[in-house]
């Protein structure tokens, strides 16, 4: 059983940065590929970024490439999403996810606005 708890959301000005975190329980974290998703009001949840357990390789949604960076610290069971050059369209609830098991965190709100 994996429990995921996100933190680090909030309100930020356009062009600003945030670094949400996801704390994962359990001893299997280092063997799990992890992902961040987001869901804006009135839209479906979408994949933002993914990082593989096997080699640490990453992939990103086109909308965030070059601005967001996903990373992990296996020693601390932590997943991160560095978000730079934020835009109003990045406003959404962001979720931490384990793709292979279907576990989800409860999500955190990120709002980009003046």
Residue pairs with C-beta under 8 A, 6 or more apart in sequence:
1 25
1 26
2 24
2 25
2 26
2 28
2 29
2 32
2 98
2 101
2 103
3 24
3 25
3 26
3 103
4 22
4 23
4 24
4 25
4 96
4 97
4 98
4 103
4 104
4 105
5 22
5 23
5 96
5 105
5 106
6 20
6 21
6 22
6 94
6 95
6 96
6 105
6 106
6 107
6 108
7 20
7 21
7 22
7 23
7 108
8 18
8 19
8 20
8 21
8 108
9 18
9 20
9 94
9 108
9 109
9 110
10 18
10 109
10 110
10 111
11 111
11 112
11 113
12 18
12 86
12 110
12 111
12 112
13 86
13 112
13 113
13 114
14 86
14 87
14 88
14 112
14 113
14 114
15 85
15 86
16 86
16 112
17 82
17 83
17 84
17 85
17 86
18 83
18 86
18 110
19 80
19 81
19 82
19 83
20 36
20 80
20 81
20 83
20 94
20 108
20 110
21 78
21 79
21 80
22 34
22 36
22 78
22 79
22 80
22 96
22 105
23 77
23 78
24 32
24 34
24 77
24 78
24 79
24 96
24 98
25 77
26 77
29 74
29 77
30 53
30 74
31 53
32 53
32 98
32 100
32 101
33 50
33 51
33 52
33 53
33 54
33 98
33 99
33 100
34 50
34 51
34 53
34 70
34 72
34 79
34 96
34 97
34 98
34 99
35 47
35 48
35 49
35 50
35 51
35 70
35 96
35 97
35 98
35 99
36 47
36 48
36 49
36 50
36 70
36 79
36 81
36 94
36 95
36 96
36 97
37 45
37 46
37 47
37 48
37 94
37 95
37 97
38 45
38 46
38 48
38 90
38 92
38 93
38 94
38 95
38 110
39 45
39 46
39 92
39 93
39 95
39 107
40 89
40 91
40 92
40 93
43 92
45 95
46 61
47 61
48 60
48 61
48 64
48 68
48 70
48 81
48 94
49 58
49 59
49 60
49 61
49 64
49 68
49 69
49 70
49 81
50 58
50 59
50 70
50 99
51 57
51 58
51 70
51 71
51 72
51 79
52 58
56 72
58 69
58 70
60 68
60 70
63 89
64 83
64 90
67 83
67 84
67 85
67 86
68 81
68 82
68 83
68 84
69 81
69 82
69 84
70 79
70 80
70 81
70 82
71 79
71 80
71 82
72 78
72 79
72 80
73 80
79 96
81 94
83 90
83 110
86 110
86 112
87 112
88 112
88 113
89 112
90 110
90 112
91 110
91 111
91 112
91 113
92 110
93 107
93 108
93 109
93 110
94 107
94 108
94 109
94 110
95 104
95 105
95 106
95 107
96 104
96 105
97 103
97 104
97 105
